[in-house]
Amino acid sequence: MKAAVYETYGPADVLKIKDVPRPEAGENGVLVQVYASAVTSADWRMRASAFPGGLWLMGRLMTGLIKPRHKILGVAFAGRVVSVGAAVRGFRLGDPVFGFSGSGAHAEYVAVDADGPVARMPEGLGYDEAAAIPFGGLSALVFLRDFGKITVGQKVLVTGASGAVGVFAVQIAKHFGAEVTGVASTRNVEFVRSLGAARVVDYTQDDFTRGGVQYDVVLDTAGVSRFSQAKRVLKPDGVYVPLEFGLQTALHALWRKIAGGKRIAIGVSGDSKADTETLANLAEQGALRSPVGHRYRFADIADAHRQAESRHSRGTVVVTFEPMHAKEAAVPQAV
């Protein structure tokens, strides 16, 4: 099969399309033919070895100290099941599915655990739209619900509201009954408002940390703020939730927990099957749109990485294989 392989850390040019062995579904796994895969901040950070401040060594120990341990990136995918393990009962050949693989999804096939974060695709979505959901959607859901502890009636501010995580954070916060303020550039103000934001701050014109509104939760999806800034607009018991954080922020979060008052909540998304199915249900109900900002052919995956790394994409960057929509795909035979 064809896969985008990186054998050394560096710029997008280190990615090469190569022939590699096709993975196999384990006893409790499924093999998915990939029709679309997202290019996320996790992908380009691992490729470039660009880990947040103070976490470079930890990141390299996880991904490979000298060279990449897992040479195929890609954490989110959508496609069709082409092989099912002997112990699997929840999926059948031909099922259109989407999910979070952790790695290996920038390839023609990916093998995943059937009990992991994989679910049937929501009705009415294209493969590109489905592939855009897992990374941003799971991050937004977990960081708002589990770390931010949002409740009905709260005021929530989302920075990077037009980005791959922000677009889902705005919608999910609204679904939970919060009043949402998004932060975005001029060209994305109306787009973010269309996602359900009650108010949008244009960061090219205004500083959201200097506004008069006080928030229960400030979710920074883009690494554009610090707690010292966000606390100006937090309520006395408000919480700052940064998606990206370094060692200093982690230590500061521990101190704020001890000191009380305004605090910092940090963590890592668990990427569960239940949460993936929750996102699928929200999409089917029409409560969750999946904006795809840029689409690239798989052969142009280096360009897709450059776009994602620019951090100026509206929605998610996706690489696609044909066919693009479920109705265009023939039901596969077992492989």
C-alpha positions as CSV (number, residue, x, y, z in Angstrom):
1,M,0.0,0.0,0.0
2,K,1.0,3.6,-0.4
3,A,1.8,5.6,2.8
4,A,3.3,9.0,3.6
5,V,6.5,8.1,5.4
6,Y,8.9,10.3,7.4
7,E,12.2,8.8,8.4
8,T,13.7,11.9,10.0
9,Y,12.4,14.9,11.8
10,G,12.1,18.1,9.8
11,P,10.0,20.3,7.4
12,A,7.2,19.0,5.3
13,D,9.6,17.9,2.6
14,V,10.7,15.0,4.7
15,L,7.4,13.3,3.9
16,K,7.7,10.8,1.1
17,I,5.0,8.6,-0.5
18,K,6.3,5.0,-0.4
19,D,5.1,1.4,-0.7
20,V,4.9,-0.2,2.7
21,P,3.4,-3.5,3.9
22,R,-0.4,-3.3,4.5
23,P,-1.3,-3.7,8.2
24,E,-3.6,-6.6,9.3
25,A,-6.6,-6.5,11.6
26,G,-6.0,-8.3,14.8
27,E,-8.5,-10.6,16.4
28,N,-10.4,-7.7,17.9
29,G,-9.5,-5.2,15.2
30,V,-10.8,-3.9,11.9
31,L,-8.8,-3.0,8.7
32,V,-10.1,0.2,7.2
33,Q,-9.5,1.4,3.6
34,V,-8.8,5.1,4.2
35,Y,-10.7,7.6,1.9
36,A,-9.8,10.7,3.9
37,S,-7.5,11.6,6.7
38,A,-7.0,14.8,8.7
39,V,-3.7,16.6,9.0
40,T,-3.6,18.0,12.5
41,S,-1.4,20.0,14.8
42,A,-0.4,16.6,16.4
43,D,0.9,15.5,13.0
44,W,3.0,18.4,12.0
45,R,4.3,18.8,15.6
46,M,5.5,15.2,15.6
47,R,7.0,15.5,12.1
48,A,8.8,18.7,12.9
49,S,9.6,17.7,16.5
50,A,8.0,21.0,17.5
51,F,6.8,20.2,21.0
52,P,5.6,23.0,23.4
53,G,8.0,24.7,25.7
54,G,10.0,22.5,28.1
55,L,8.5,19.3,26.7
56,W,10.9,18.7,23.8
57,L,12.8,15.9,25.5
58,M,9.6,14.2,26.7
59,G,8.2,14.4,23.2
60,R,11.3,12.9,21.6
61,L,11.3,10.1,24.1
62,M,7.7,9.3,23.1
63,T,8.2,9.6,19.4
64,G,11.8,8.5,19.0
65,L,14.9,10.1,20.4
66,I,17.1,10.0,17.3
67,K,14.6,9.3,14.5
68,P,10.8,8.6,14.4
69,R,9.7,5.4,15.9
70,H,6.4,5.3,14.0
71,K,7.1,6.4,10.5
72,I,3.5,6.9,9.3
73,L,1.7,9.9,10.8
74,G,-2.1,10.5,10.8
75,V,-4.3,10.3,13.8
76,A,-7.8,10.7,12.3
77,F,-9.4,8.9,9.4
78,A,-12.6,7.9,7.6
79,G,-13.1,5.0,5.3
80,R,-14.7,1.6,4.8
81,V,-14.1,-1.7,6.7
82,V,-12.4,-4.2,4.5
83,S,-11.4,-6.8,7.1
84,V,-12.8,-7.8,10.4
85,G,-11.1,-9.7,13.3
86,A,-12.6,-13.0,14.5
87,A,-13.7,-11.6,17.8
88,V,-15.3,-8.4,16.4
89,R,-19.1,-8.2,16.5
90,G,-19.8,-4.5,16.1
91,F,-18.6,-4.0,12.5
92,R,-19.2,-5.7,9.2
93,L,-17.5,-5.6,5.8
94,G,-18.4,-2.4,4.0
95,D,-19.3,-0.3,7.0
96,P,-18.4,3.3,6.5
97,V,-16.4,4.3,9.7
98,F,-14.4,7.2,11.1
99,G,-12.2,7.5,14.1
100,F,-9.0,8.2,15.9
101,S,-6.1,5.9,15.1
102,G,-3.3,7.5,17.1
103,S,-0.9,7.0,14.1
104,G,-0.8,5.4,10.7
105,A,-3.8,7.0,9.0
106,H,-1.8,8.8,6.3
107,A,-1.9,5.7,4.3
108,E,-4.3,3.7,2.1
109,Y,-5.2,1.3,5.0
110,V,-5.1,1.6,8.7
111,A,-5.8,-1.1,11.3
112,V,-7.6,-0.1,14.5
113,D,-9.0,-1.8,17.6
114,A,-12.7,-2.3,17.3
115,D,-13.2,-1.3,20.9
116,G,-11.2,1.9,20.5
117,P,-12.3,5.4,19.2
118,V,-13.9,4.2,16.0
119,A,-17.6,4.4,15.0
120,R,-19.9,4.2,12.1
121,M,-19.9,7.4,10.0
122,P,-22.8,9.8,10.7
123,E,-25.5,9.7,7.9
124,G,-25.2,12.4,5.3
125,L,-21.5,13.2,5.8
126,G,-18.8,12.8,3.2
127,Y,-15.6,11.0,4.1
128,D,-13.7,14.2,4.2
129,E,-16.2,15.7,6.7
130,A,-16.1,12.6,8.8
131,A,-12.3,12.6,8.9
132,A,-12.3,16.1,10.2
133,I,-14.3,15.3,13.3
134,P,-12.2,13.0,15.5
135,F,-9.1,15.1,16.4
136,G,-10.9,18.5,16.8
137,G,-14.2,17.1,18.1
138,L,-12.7,14.8,20.7
139,S,-10.3,17.5,21.9
140,A,-13.1,20.1,22.2
141,L,-15.5,17.6,23.9
142,V,-13.0,16.4,26.5
143,F,-11.4,19.8,27.3
144,L,-14.8,21.5,27.7
145,R,-16.7,18.8,29.5
146,D,-14.1,17.1,31.6
147,F,-11.5,19.8,32.2
148,G,-13.5,22.9,31.9
149,K,-16.6,21.3,33.6
150,I,-18.9,23.6,31.6
151,T,-22.6,23.8,32.6
152,V,-25.8,25.3,31.3
153,G,-25.8,29.1,31.4
154,Q,-22.1,29.6,31.7
155,K,-20.1,32.1,29.6
156,V,-17.4,30.4,27.6
157,L,-14.7,32.1,25.5
158,V,-13.0,30.1,22.7
159,T,-9.8,31.4,21.1
160,G,-8.8,30.1,17.7
161,A,-12.6,29.6,17.1
162,S,-12.2,29.1,13.4
163,G,-9.5,26.5,13.6
164,A,-9.6,22.7,13.6
165,V,-10.5,22.4,17.3
166,G,-12.2,25.8,17.8
167,V,-15.0,25.1,15.3
168,F,-16.1,22.1,17.3
169,A,-15.5,23.8,20.7
170,V,-17.9,26.6,19.7
171,Q,-20.6,24.1,18.7
172,I,-20.1,21.8,21.6
173,A,-20.1,24.6,24.2
174,K,-23.4,25.9,22.7
175,H,-24.8,22.3,22.8
176,F,-24.1,22.2,26.5
177,G,-26.1,25.3,27.0
178,A,-23.2,27.8,27.4
179,E,-23.2,31.4,26.0
180,V,-20.2,31.3,23.6
181,T,-17.8,34.0,22.6
182,G,-15.4,33.2,19.8
183,V,-12.1,34.9,19.0
184,A,-11.1,34.9,15.3
185,S,-9.7,37.1,12.6
186,T,-11.8,39.6,10.6
187,R,-12.4,37.2,7.7
188,N,-13.8,34.5,10.0
189,V,-16.1,36.6,12.2
190,E,-19.3,35.7,10.4
191,F,-18.2,32.1,9.9
192,V,-17.7,31.6,13.7
193,R,-21.0,33.3,14.3
194,S,-22.7,30.8,12.0
195,L,-21.4,28.0,14.2
196,G,-23.4,29.3,17.1
197,A,-21.2,31.9,18.8
198,A,-23.3,34.6,20.5
199,R,-20.4,37.1,20.2
200,V,-17.2,37.1,18.2
201,V,-14.1,39.1,19.1
202,D,-12.0,40.2,16.1
203,Y,-8.5,39.8,17.4
204,T,-7.1,42.1,14.7
205,Q,-9.2,44.9,16.2
206,D,-9.7,44.1,19.9
207,D,-7.8,42.4,22.7
208,F,-10.2,39.8,24.3
209,T,-8.2,40.0,27.6
210,R,-9.1,43.7,27.9
211,G,-12.8,43.4,27.4
212,G,-15.5,44.0,30.0
213,V,-17.1,40.5,29.8
214,Q,-16.2,38.0,32.5
215,Y,-16.1,34.3,31.6
216,D,-16.5,31.0,33.5
217,V,-14.3,29.2,31.1
218,V,-11.6,30.4,28.7
219,L,-10.6,27.6,26.3
220,D,-7.4,28.5,24.3
221,T,-7.3,26.1,21.3
222,A,-4.5,27.9,19.5
223,G,-1.8,28.7,22.1
224,V,-2.3,32.4,21.8
225,S,-2.7,33.4,25.4
226,R,-1.3,32.9,28.9
227,F,-3.0,32.5,32.2
228,S,-1.7,35.9,33.3
229,Q,-3.7,37.4,30.4
230,A,-6.8,35.2,30.6
231,K,-7.3,35.7,34.3
232,R,-8.2,39.4,33.6
233,V,-11.5,38.2,32.1
234,L,-12.1,35.1,34.3
235,K,-14.7,35.2,37.0
236,P,-13.4,34.7,40.5
237,D,-13.9,30.9,40.3
238,G,-13.3,30.7,36.5
239,V,-11.0,28.2,34.8
240,Y,-8.4,28.7,32.0
241,V,-8.1,25.6,29.8
242,P,-5.2,25.6,27.4
243,L,-5.1,22.9,24.7
244,E,-1.3,23.4,24.3
245,F,0.8,23.8,27.4
246,G,4.4,23.4,28.4
247,L,6.2,22.5,31.7
248,Q,5.8,26.0,33.1
249,T,2.1,26.0,32.6
250,A,1.8,22.5,34.2
251,L,3.6,23.7,37.3
252,H,1.5,26.9,37.4
253,A,-1.7,24.8,37.2
254,L,-0.5,22.8,40.2
255,W,0.1,26.0,42.2
256,R,-3.3,27.5,41.3
257,K,-5.0,24.3,42.4
258,I,-3.3,24.7,45.8
259,A,-3.9,28.5,46.0
260,G,-7.6,28.4,45.0
261,G,-9.6,30.9,43.1
262,K,-9.0,31.3,39.4
263,R,-7.3,28.2,38.1
264,I,-5.7,26.4,35.2
265,A,-7.1,23.0,34.0
266,I,-4.8,20.9,31.9
267,G,-4.9,17.3,30.6
268,V,-4.8,15.0,27.6
269,S,-7.8,13.8,25.7
270,G,-8.7,10.1,26.3
271,D,-10.0,9.5,22.8
272,S,-12.7,6.9,23.8
273,K,-15.2,5.0,21.7
274,A,-18.0,6.4,23.8
275,D,-17.0,10.0,23.0
276,T,-16.5,9.2,19.3
277,E,-20.0,7.8,19.2
278,T,-21.3,10.9,21.0
279,L,-19.8,13.1,18.2
280,A,-21.4,10.8,15.6
281,N,-24.8,11.2,17.3
282,L,-24.4,15.0,17.5
283,A,-23.5,15.2,13.8
284,E,-26.5,13.0,12.8
285,Q,-28.8,15.2,14.9
286,G,-27.5,18.3,13.1
287,A,-26.0,19.7,16.3
288,L,-22.4,19.4,14.9
289,R,-21.1,20.7,11.6
290,S,-17.7,19.5,10.3
291,P,-16.1,22.3,8.4
292,V,-13.2,21.2,6.1
293,G,-11.1,24.2,5.3
294,H,-8.6,22.8,2.9
295,R,-8.6,19.6,0.8
296,Y,-5.5,18.1,-0.7
297,R,-4.9,14.9,-2.7
298,F,-2.9,12.4,-0.8
299,A,-0.1,12.8,-3.3
300,D,0.1,16.5,-2.1
301,I,0.3,15.7,1.6
302,A,3.4,17.8,2.1
303,D,1.4,20.8,1.1
304,A,-1.3,19.8,3.5
305,H,1.2,19.7,6.3
306,R,2.4,23.2,5.3
307,Q,-1.1,24.5,5.4
308,A,-1.8,23.0,8.8
309,E,1.5,24.2,10.2
310,S,0.6,27.8,9.1
311,R,-2.1,27.7,11.8
312,H,-4.4,29.9,9.6
313,S,-6.8,27.3,8.3
314,R,-10.6,27.6,8.6
315,G,-11.7,24.3,9.9
316,T,-9.7,21.1,9.3
317,V,-7.0,20.3,6.7
318,V,-7.8,17.0,5.0
319,V,-6.1,14.7,2.5
320,T,-8.4,12.6,0.4
321,F,-8.4,9.4,-1.5
322,E,-11.2,8.5,-3.9
323,P,-14.1,8.0,-3.5
324,M,-15.1,11.1,-1.6
325,H,-18.6,10.0,-0.5
326,A,-20.0,6.8,0.9
327,K,-22.5,6.3,-1.9
328,E,-19.7,6.3,-4.5
329,A,-17.8,3.4,-2.8
330,A,-18.4,-0.2,-3.7
331,V,-18.8,-2.6,-0.9
332,P,-15.3,-4.2,-0.5
333,Q,-14.4,-7.8,-0.4
334,A,-12.5,-9.3,2.6
335,V,-8.8,-8.8,2.4
